[in-house]
Amino acid sequence: MPIPKRHPKLPSEEEIDAALRRIPRRALRTEWILDEDGGRYLLGLDCVRSLVNGDTTDEKAYSDALRDYLRGAVPRMRVEYNRILIEVVFGIGDERWDNKSWRQKKAKERREEAGKQFKPESEPVQADTIRQSYEHGAIKELAAIVRQDEKAARG
């Protein structure tokens, strides 16, 4: 499958949000990033493409660029539990989550761990609560950052 072309117009925050909402199902695994139902849409963003060296057609280079981009974007999220949720559920950031074996865990397991990380000293937030009540807000915050970066990358 060819590498997605650059998006001709600046994507809306809603389009970016919709693409990011697909990630939790299988985390930031290379095969899921490259899948049409996964994160492939995000590979057409200038803020991601700028991290690919040269004029490569290597799909893995593009999936690595998306992970690298998100590693830089997530720390700029203002709401701490949103940062925690994205790192744990997407599988980026802290070395505990940013590895292939963590990303291969089921979404429910990653959400359960995010629930434990929210407030380590109290009862964990349940995986279904993470999915239904917290995930959308975290992804929405991240989508706003991605859109700002995309707008800046286009000048």
C-alpha positions in Angstrom: 0.0 0.0 0.0 1.5 3.4 -0.9 2.3 6.0 1.7 -0.6 8.4 2.2 -0.1 11.7 0.4 0.0 15.0 2.2 -3.5 16.2 3.0 -4.2 18.9 0.5 -6.1 21.1 3.0 -5.6 21.7 6.7 -7.6 18.9 8.4 -10.2 20.0 10.9 -9.8 19.2 14.6 -12.7 16.8 14.2 -11.0 14.8 11.4 -7.8 14.6 13.5 -9.9 13.6 16.5 -11.6 10.8 14.5 -8.3 9.4 13.4 -6.8 9.5 17.0 -10.0 7.8 18.4 -9.0 4.7 16.3 -5.6 4.3 18.1 -6.7 2.8 21.4 -8.1 -0.3 19.9 -4.6 -1.6 19.1 -2.3 1.1 20.4 0.5 2.5 18.3 1.6 -0.8 16.8 3.2 -0.4 13.4 0.6 -2.6 11.6 -2.3 -0.6 13.2 -0.8 2.7 12.3 -0.5 1.6 8.7 -4.0 0.1 8.6 -6.8 2.1 6.9 -8.9 1.5 9.9 -6.1 2.5 12.3 -3.9 5.6 12.3 -3.0 5.8 8.6 -4.9 9.1 8.1 -2.4 10.7 10.5 0.6 9.9 8.3 -0.7 12.6 5.8 -0.1 15.4 8.3 2.9 17.7 7.7 3.8 17.7 11.4 4.3 14.0 11.2 5.8 13.8 7.7 8.5 16.4 8.7 10.0 13.8 11.0 10.6 11.3 8.2 14.1 11.4 6.9 14.3 12.1 3.2 12.0 10.9 0.5 11.6 7.4 1.8 8.7 5.1 0.9 9.4 2.9 3.9 6.1 2.6 5.8 7.9 1.8 9.0 9.7 5.1 8.9 6.3 6.8 8.7 4.9 4.8 11.7 8.0 5.6 13.7 7.6 9.3 12.8 4.0 9.3 14.1 5.1 7.7 17.4 8.0 10.3 17.6 5.6 13.1 16.9 3.1 12.0 19.6 6.0 11.5 22.1 6.6 15.2 21.7 3.0 16.3 21.6 1.7 14.4 24.7 3.9 16.3 27.3 2.2 19.5 26.1 -1.2 18.3 27.3 -2.3 20.4 30.2 -4.5 18.0 32.0 -2.3 15.4 33.8 -4.8 12.5 33.8 -5.3 13.1 30.0 -1.5 12.8 29.5 -1.4 9.6 31.6 -4.3 8.1 29.7 -2.8 8.8 26.3 0.6 7.5 27.3 -0.7 4.3 28.8 -3.5 3.5 26.3 -1.6 4.5 23.2 1.7 3.0 24.4 4.1 6.0 24.3 6.0 8.2 26.7 7.2 6.5 29.8 9.4 3.4 29.1 6.9 1.2 30.9 4.4 1.9 28.1 6.6 2.8 25.2 7.5 -0.7 24.0 6.1 -3.3 21.7 5.1 -5.8 24.4 3.0 -3.2 26.2 1.3 -2.1 22.9 0.4 -5.7 22.2 -1.8 -5.9 25.3 -5.5 -5.7 24.9 -7.1 -2.3 25.0 -9.0 -3.3 28.2 -5.7 -4.1 30.0 -4.1 -0.8 28.9 -7.2 1.1 30.1 -7.2 -0.8 33.5 -3.5 0.3 34.0 -4.4 3.9 33.1 -7.1 3.7 35.8 -4.5 2.6 38.3 -2.2 5.4 37.3 -4.8 8.1 37.6 -4.8 8.1 41.4 -2.3 5.5 42.6 -3.3 6.0 46.3 -7.0 5.4 45.8 -9.3 3.0 44.1 -8.5 2.5 40.4 -10.8 3.9 37.8 -12.4 1.0 35.9 -11.5 0.3 32.3 -15.0 0.9 31.0 -15.1 4.3 32.9 -11.8 5.2 31.2 -13.2 4.3 27.8 -16.6 6.0 28.3 -15.8 9.0 30.4 -12.2 10.0 30.1 -10.8 8.8 26.7 -12.8 11.2 24.6 -11.7 14.2 26.5 -8.0 13.2 26.4 -8.1 12.5 22.7 -9.9 15.8 22.1 -7.2 17.7 24.0 -4.5 15.9 22.0 -6.4 16.6 18.7 -6.3 20.3 19.4 -2.5 20.2 19.9 -2.0 18.1 16.7 -4.1 20.6 14.7 -2.1 23.6 16.1 1.1 21.8 15.1 -0.3 21.0 11.7 -1.3 24.6 11.1 2.2 25.7 12.2 3.9 23.1 9.9 1.9 24.5 6.9 3.1 28.0 7.7 
